[in-house]
Amino acid sequence: MKKKILVHICCAPDLLYFLKRLREDFSEAEIIGFFYDPNIHPYEEYELRLVETKRICNQLNIKLLEGEYDLENWLNKVKGLEKEPEKGERCKVCFDIRLEKSFEKAQELGCNALTTTLLMSPKKDICQIKVSAKKFEERYRIEFLAPDYRKKGGTQEMFALARENEIYMQDYCGCIYGLFNQGKDPHIYLISSKGRRAGSREEMLFIKKIKYMAESMDLFTKEYYFPFMGWLLLQSSLLLDNEPVESLVEPYSMSIRGILKGNISKESGNLLYLNKGFLVIKLKEELKYDVPITFNGLIYPTFIVKETFRERIKKGKIKATLQARFEELKSLIMIIGNEKAEYTIGIPADTTYNGEGITEEEVSSLIRMYYEDIYKGRLSVVLLGAELNGKFGSTVFENIVGKKINDFMLSRIKI
């Protein structure tokens, strides 16, 4: 009987090499992918792994089905096992949850065999996976295939293929408890800001969605990662004579220790300087950020306030708090088309601190409009990570490619 195999998929890095080997071993089989991973948290991480899985399945011409993201059910079933280590009791329960649902789906689809890319992950115990699968094999009368493709350099080849295909390489299994137990800084993974903060998971997801769309149209894409100094505002307040003043905090402002109280001691154009603590008040006609922001290394704690407050601020008493965080982050640029094309359009992948930015639909429309020019190498489009908050993306593009961006898509961003 011809095999019809359902492949449970945990993530794209494990998928590509695993499917390559599976096709070699079962060349006549019909293969269907099933992405069922309610353990992955936060949801943006789930979406990121899903879009990369879609991209690889599209490349391999594999049908992909998505299971329900029933996180609450998963959390209830692993309750009490939060502190278990990797390959401990929580992993056993997690395998049971995902494999049982996969066997159900295989039976529904009329498959006679099932396997999982979890077998490829160096962080997973193959024996645990086999024990879990054996519970369901007889019940559903579906054969479980457990090839060990890690052997004879398989793991190294898997990583090489993932890098070659520019697949997102996660640094934790996806489980929130595994994340905490690995000692990762939770705020980087679990705190979302408005829009797509530079260097965030949301920014990368935006880029990867466009990559999936472009590759589906047979357009060439190329990624370049880069490190940069990021900034995150945690909390702030500005009081004038004990009354709150509507304000914004200038990005890359340093924190204030405790509560800073003082008076204005110097005025220079639209800048007012407090008599202590390096605090600066920048006056503007409208309460808005500059776009794009250029980070020049100066980190005065700076509040943006409307010009109409100038005289009151000069005479009054200031009380300010500001807590911010500087962090070393990674972002990327992604070029669609020939990077040496005569004309290049740059599109910021991040958003302003107000959450304003270019939408996925707008980028898609632009690519479709200029598809022929991109395909024939006359035009390239580059998605620029960390662009609106430091101009890092365009700087990296110019340094790596050796040419300037001709035009920027900024029309929808409120400046």
Buried (B, 14 or more C-beta within 10 A) or exposed (E): EEBBBBBBBBBBBBBBBBBBBBBEEBEEBBBBBBBBBBBBBBEBBBBBBBBBBBBBBEEBEBEBBBBEBEBEEBBEBBEEBEEBEBEBEBBBBBBBBBBBBBBBBBBEBEBBBBBBBBBBBEEBBBEBBBEBBEBBBEEBEBBBBBBEBBEEEBBEBBBEBBEEBBBBEBEBBBBBBBBBBEEBEEEBBBEBBEBBBBBBBBBBBBBBBBBBBBBEEEBBBBBBEBEBBBBBBEEBBBBBEEEEBEBBBBBBBBBBEEEBBBEBEEBEEBEBBBEEBBBBBBBBEEEBBBBBBEBEEEBBBBBBBBEEBBEEBEEBEBBBBBEBEEEEBEBBBBBBBBBEBEEBBBBBBBBBBBEBBBEEEBBBEBBEEBBEBBBEBBBBBBBBBBBBBBBBBBBBBEEBBEBEBEEBBBEEBEE
